[in-house]
Amino acid sequence: MGAPGAARSAELSAARTARLLGELIQIDGSDMRGSRTPAVRAATLLVYVDDATSRVMELCFAESESTFDYFRATRRYLERHGEADGLLTAIG
């Protein structure tokens, strides 16, 4: 017999989440420079987050939020996790 009520729902939710992992990755950058660290060069944090699970898939410190740095971080993401169905960013 199947799991009753809430347990069955949790099983389906876990299976759905596992199936959707990596389907859509949201990418964003955050400038981490502050008044206490003006001389730090690599102070932008690039973050890759799985949309279905909110799991952080990749973190990368870079000098800036440039195309080159995003390409480098995306290459690292692809080497570790393989292709995503889609990448979403709001750069600009």
N, C-alpha and C positions, 0 to 999 in steps of 0.2 A: 504494500500500500504506500501511497505517497505521503509526504509530510502534511500534517494538518495546518490549515489557516496561515498564520504568520510565518511559520517555519518554511512552508512551501513558497510563499511570496518572497522570502529572503533568498531562497535557492534560485528562484527565477531572476531576481534582481542581480545576484552575483554572476549568474551565467550571462545575462544581458550586458553587464558592465564589462566582463572579460571579453566578450565579443566586440564591444565598441572601443576597447582600449587601443589607442593609436589612430583611431579614425579621423579625429580632428585635433590638431595641436595648436594651442594659442601661444603666440610668441610676443614677448614684451621686453622692454629694456627700462632700467631704472638707474638714474645717475646717483651714485653713492657718495659723491664728493661732499664734504662738509667743511665747516670752518676749522675743524681739528685736523683735517688731512689734506691741506691744499697742495702738497707736493706729490701725492699719490697719482700715478699715471693710469693704471688699470683700475678705474673706479666706476665703470658702468657694468651693471649686472644684467646679463641677458638670461631670460627665463623661458623655458618651454614647458607648458602645462597641458596635460591631457584634458580635453573638454569633458569627457564622460565621467572621469573619476576624480578630477582636480589633483591628480598625482603630478608632482614635479618630475619631469622626465629628463631635463637637462638644465644645468646652471653653468654659466660661463662668464668670467670677468673679462672685460675688454677695455681698451683705451677710450672708446667712444661707441655710440650707437650707429656705426657706419655700415654700409652695405657689405664691405669686406669682412667686418667682424661678425655680421649675421651669417654670411656664407661659411665662415670658419666654424661657427657654433652649429650651424645646420649640418655641416659635414660630420661633426662629432655626434650629433643626434642620430644621423642616418647610420653611421658605423656601429653605434650601440644598439639601436632599436629597429633598424630597417625603415622601409618607406612608411610614411603616414598617408592616409587617403587625402588629407588636406592640411595646409598650414594657414593659420589666420593671424594677421598682424594689423595693427593700426598705426603704422609708422607714418610720420609726416605731420 
